[in-house]
């Protein structure tokens, strides 16, 4: 869908996005927040925002007649996104393991091989890397100790959304477990958080029994 520029300008002059958010931010809200941050950074560094065409000094917020606002990245990559609170991923379907393979030796071996693949790709060169069984235990029973957080951050900050999705199939974890570990890891890569947000359900609209 095309960007609603009137909505961008309205959001820019409205309140900043809360952190963590209380709703799924729209692309227009992301653009507005990005321009607010650019404006603040320019002022803090003593740079005339009119020179950079940011905020109301550029076409995105100021409208036609203002210098062109340049965005160097797609909207989805402009901000490090805060994930929705864990409560948004706490509903029956999210608590259920989507793929229920037989717990035989072949299935367990394939799951271990998948986690070993994740570790090899995402933690290449990382000291004292966890084993596949340790990583599985961390995801199922997370703790906020520093060594774990460092490794988990490195995994989820750079993992591709498609690879993360395989945590649900090949890794045999529930969506709730994956959401919980992403939130705990403090990874905030926009592609990953955007992928996670497609499963978010506002608990105010779907109250649990």
Residue pairs with C-beta under 8 A, 6 or more apart in sequence:
3 27
3 28
3 31
3 75
4 28
5 60
5 63
7 26
7 28
8 28
8 31
8 32
8 35
8 60
8 61
9 32
9 61
9 63
11 26
11 28
11 29
11 31
11 32
11 33
12 32
12 35
12 36
12 55
12 56
12 61
14 32
16 33
16 36
17 25
17 29
17 33
19 82
20 82
20 83
20 84
20 85
21 82
21 84
23 202
24 84
24 197
24 200
25 33
25 81
27 75
27 76
30 75
30 76
30 78
30 79
30 81
31 60
31 75
31 78
32 61
33 79
34 71
34 78
34 79
35 54
35 55
35 58
35 60
35 61
35 69
36 55
37 79
38 49
38 52
38 54
38 55
39 49
39 54
39 55
42 48
42 49
42 52
42 54
43 49
49 55
49 57
50 57
50 67
52 58
53 59
53 66
53 67
53 68
53 69
53 70
54 69
55 61
55 62
56 62
56 66
57 66
57 67
58 66
58 67
58 68
58 69
59 65
59 66
59 67
59 68
59 69
60 69
60 71
61 69
71 78
76 190
76 191
76 194
77 190
77 191
78 190
79 190
80 188
80 189
80 190
81 188
81 190
81 193
81 194
81 197
82 188
82 193
83 179
83 182
83 183
83 188
83 193
83 196
83 197
84 196
84 197
84 200
85 183
86 176
86 179
86 180
86 183
87 203
88 200
88 201
88 202
88 203
89 175
89 176
89 179
89 180
89 196
89 199
89 200
89 201
90 176
90 203
90 208
91 201
91 203
91 206
91 208
93 175
94 174
94 175
94 176
94 179
94 199
94 201
95 174
95 175
95 176
96 174
97 168
97 172
97 173
97 174
98 168
98 169
98 174
98 175
99 168
99 169
99 172
101 107
101 172
107 172
110 170
111 136
111 170
111 171
111 172
112 132
112 133
112 136
113 132
114 166
114 170
114 171
115 132
115 135
115 136
115 171
116 132
118 135
118 155
118 159
118 163
118 171
119 129
119 130
119 131
119 132
119 135
119 155
121 163
122 154
122 155
122 156
122 158
122 159
123 129
123 130
123 151
123 154
123 155
126 151
126 154
128 147
129 151
130 138
130 148
130 151
135 151
135 155
136 171
138 148
138 152
138 181
139 167
139 171
139 173
139 177
139 178
139 181
140 173
140 177
142 148
142 180
142 181
142 184
144 184
149 184
149 185
149 186
152 181
152 184
152 185
152 187
153 185
153 186
153 187
155 185
155 187
156 164
156 181
156 182
156 185
156 187
156 189
156 192
157 185
157 187
157 188
157 189
157 192
158 189
159 192
160 191
161 191
161 192
161 194
161 195
164 178
164 182
164 192
164 195
165 195
167 173
167 178
168 174
168 175
168 178
175 199
178 196
179 196
179 199
182 192
182 193
182 196
